[in-house]
Amino acid sequence: MTPRNVGALHVEVVGAGPPVVVLHGFTQTGRLWGRFGDELERHHRLVRVDLPGHGGSAEVRADLWETAGLVEAAVGGALGSAPFAVVGYSLGGRVALHLALAHPERVSRAVVVGATGGIDDAGARAQRRARDEATAAALEASGDVDLFLRQWLSSPMFAGLVAPGIDERRRNTPIGLASSLRLAGTGSQEPLWEKLATVAVPLLALAGADDPRFVSAARRLAATVPTGTWSMVPGAGHAAHLHQPGVVARLVGSFVG
């Protein structure tokens, strides 16, 4: 099979202290962590990764397992062989789960925000994959990132989001975002639940109280991972770290040390 990967992932390292790798959500970049990122950076060295199809990694094509390998390689280039904590939001949270499964020797602790272990039902998964494909095709046909971002952020999932970082999101390209949807969307993700029952990495699953679907997913992750725990963030939706940055920074800082 011809490899899809083109080049390495773009990484930026900021701050000082114990390393924390941060993995962003769909349509974002490694720079879009807002006040949560500022708070975390006060006591930690942040390794900010642009995931495949995004930002400085817009030309990289990879599925979730391939992305986990690319993240591990990129972090190794930035930090060496030392273990690290990882924090992932939404798409980045799903990457973090794959990373903990594929490279448990590298991941000391994992935090996921608004993430899931996958869609169990094959039919529902196929329907989601078809929706992701339709969205990707429409984005490629229009070539209009601004229009797509307005539509994406108008979802009820992001209601009340004050600082969506539109200017930074414009670094993304229609082709890059479309490839991310096709290769790393929830519809293309194999369910991880059975595998997660064997993972040894301590996991904290977070979800906003106003995001009930992912509250259920966080509960299930905590019940599945042997060393898993979870917490619900009051007054927050899907992007809990942006809705309640101080609260989430305290939870994450206490967990990763």
C-alpha positions in Angstrom: 0.0 0.0 0.0 1.3 3.4 -0.9 1.9 5.5 2.3 -0.4 8.5 2.6 1.9 10.5 4.9 3.7 13.4 3.3 6.4 15.0 5.5 6.3 15.5 9.2 3.9 17.3 11.5 4.4 20.9 12.4 5.3 21.4 16.1 5.8 24.5 18.2 7.2 24.3 21.8 6.5 27.1 24.3 6.9 27.5 28.1 9.0 25.6 30.6 8.4 22.7 33.0 7.1 19.2 32.6 6.1 18.5 29.0 2.5 18.4 27.9 1.6 17.6 24.3 -1.6 19.4 23.2 -3.7 18.0 20.3 -6.3 20.4 18.9 -9.8 19.8 17.5 -11.0 19.8 13.9 -10.7 23.2 12.0 -8.3 24.4 14.7 -4.4 24.5 14.9 -1.9 23.9 17.7 -2.0 27.6 18.6 -5.7 27.7 19.4 -5.9 26.9 23.1 -6.9 30.3 24.4 -6.7 31.2 28.0 -6.6 27.5 28.9 -3.3 27.2 27.0 -2.0 30.3 28.7 -2.8 28.9 32.1 -1.3 25.5 31.4 1.9 27.1 30.0 2.5 28.9 33.3 3.8 25.6 34.7 4.4 23.3 31.8 6.3 23.1 28.5 3.6 22.8 25.8 4.3 20.9 22.6 1.7 22.3 20.2 1.1 19.9 17.3 -0.7 20.8 14.1 -2.6 17.6 13.2 -2.7 16.2 9.6 -4.7 18.5 7.3 -4.4 21.5 9.6 -2.2 24.6 9.9 1.5 23.8 9.2 0.6 20.2 8.6 -2.0 20.9 6.0 -0.3 18.7 3.4 0.0 15.6 5.6 -2.5 12.8 5.0 -3.0 10.3 7.7 -5.7 8.2 9.4 -5.9 8.1 13.2 -3.4 5.2 13.8 -1.0 6.8 11.3 -1.5 10.2 13.1 -0.6 8.6 16.4 2.7 7.5 14.9 3.4 10.9 13.4 2.7 12.6 16.7 5.0 10.2 18.6 7.8 10.9 16.0 7.2 14.7 16.1 7.3 14.8 19.9 10.4 12.7 19.9 12.1 15.2 17.6 11.1 18.0 20.0 11.6 16.3 23.4 13.7 13.2 22.8 12.7 9.9 24.3 11.3 11.2 27.7 7.6 10.2 28.5 5.1 13.0 28.2 1.5 13.9 29.2 -1.0 14.5 26.4 -4.1 16.6 26.3 -6.5 16.2 23.3 -9.7 18.0 22.4 -12.4 16.3 20.2 -10.4 15.1 17.1 -7.2 15.6 19.2 -8.8 13.5 22.0 -9.4 10.7 19.7 -5.8 10.9 18.5 -4.7 10.9 22.1 -6.6 7.6 22.7 -4.8 6.0 19.7 -1.5 7.4 20.9 -2.0 5.8 24.4 -2.8 2.5 22.7 0.0 2.6 20.2 2.7 4.1 22.3 1.9 3.5 26.0 5.6 3.6 26.9 5.8 7.2 25.8 2.5 8.5 27.3 2.7 9.1 31.1 -0.9 10.4 31.4 -3.7 11.3 29.0 -6.5 13.9 29.2 -9.3 14.0 26.6 -11.9 16.7 26.3 -15.1 16.0 24.4 -13.8 12.7 23.0 -15.2 9.2 22.2 -13.9 5.7 21.8 -15.9 5.4 18.6 -19.3 4.5 17.2 -20.1 0.9 18.1 -22.9 0.2 15.6 -21.6 -0.5 12.1 -24.7 1.0 10.4 -24.5 4.3 12.5 -20.8 4.4 11.7 -21.4 4.1 8.0 -24.0 6.8 8.1 -21.6 9.1 9.9 -18.9 8.3 7.4 -21.3 9.2 4.6 -22.1 12.5 6.2 -18.4 13.3 6.6 -17.8 12.4 3.0 -20.6 14.7 1.9 -19.2 17.5 4.0 -15.7 17.0 2.7 -16.9 17.0 -1.0 -19.0 20.2 -0.5 -16.0 21.9 1.1 -13.7 20.9 -1.8 -16.3 22.0 -4.3 -16.8 25.5 -2.8 -13.2 26.0 -1.8 -14.4 28.6 0.7 -12.9 28.1 4.1 -14.6 31.2 5.6 -18.1 29.9 4.6 -17.2 26.4 5.9 -16.0 27.8 9.3 -19.1 29.9 9.7 -21.3 26.8 9.0 -19.2 24.6 11.3 -19.1 27.0 14.2 -22.9 27.6 13.9 -23.5 24.1 15.2 -25.3 23.9 18.6 -22.2 22.1 19.9 -20.4 25.4 19.9 -23.1 27.7 21.2 -21.7 30.4 23.5 -18.2 30.0 22.2 -16.7 33.4 22.7 -13.3 33.2 21.1 -13.4 30.7 18.2 -10.0 32.0 16.7 -11.3 32.6 13.2 -8.1 34.2 11.9 -6.0 31.3 13.0 -8.5 28.7 11.6 -8.1 30.5 8.2 -4.6 29.0 8.0 -6.4 25.7 7.2 -7.1 24.7 3.6 -10.3 23.2 2.0 -8.3 20.2 0.8 -6.5 19.7 4.1 -9.7 19.8 6.1 -11.5 17.5 3.7 -8.8 14.9 4.0 -9.0 15.1 7.8 -12.7 14.4 7.7 -12.3 11.5 5.3 -9.3 9.8 7.1 -9.8 10.8 10.7 -13.4 11.6 11.1 -15.6 9.8 13.7 -17.2 7.8 10.8 -13.8 6.4 9.7 -12.7 5.5 13.3 -12.8 1.9 14.3 -14.4 1.5 17.8 -11.6 1.4 20.4 -13.6 0.2 23.4 -12.3 -3.3 23.7 -8.7 -2.2 23.1 -9.1 0.6 25.7 -10.0 -2.0 28.4 -6.3 -3.1 28.2 -4.6 0.3 28.2 -2.3 1.0 31.2 -2.1 4.8 30.8 -3.9 6.8 33.4 -6.8 8.7 31.7 -8.9 11.7 32.6 -12.0 12.2 30.4 -13.6 15.6 30.6 -16.9 16.8 29.1 -19.0 20.0 29.3 -22.2 19.6 31.3 -24.1 21.1 28.3 -22.7 18.4 26.0 -24.7 15.3 27.1 -23.5 12.9 24.4 -19.9 13.5 25.4 -20.7 13.3 29.1 -21.9 9.8 28.4 -18.7 9.1 26.4 -16.6 10.4 29.2 -18.3 8.2 31.7 -17.8 5.2 29.5 -14.2 6.0 28.9 -13.6 6.2 32.6 -15.4 2.9 33.2 -13.5 1.2 30.4 -9.9 2.3 31.0 -8.6 0.5 34.1 -7.0 3.6 35.5 -9.6 6.0 34.0 -11.5 8.8 35.7 -13.8 11.5 34.5 -15.2 14.9 35.4 -18.1 17.0 34.1 -17.3 20.7 33.6 -20.3 22.9 34.6 -21.3 25.8 32.4 -19.5 24.4 29.4 -20.4 22.8 26.0 -18.3 20.7 23.7 -15.2 22.9 23.9 -15.1 22.8 27.7 -11.6 24.2 27.9 -12.6 27.3 26.0 -15.9 27.8 27.8 -14.3 27.3 31.3 -10.6 27.7 30.8 -9.7 28.3 34.4 -11.7 25.3 35.7 -10.3 22.9 33.0 -6.7 24.2 33.5 -6.9 23.4 37.2 -8.3 19.9 36.5 -5.7 19.2 33.9 -2.8 20.7 35.9 -3.7 18.6 38.9 -3.9 15.4 36.9 -0.8 15.7 34.8 1.3 17.2 37.6 
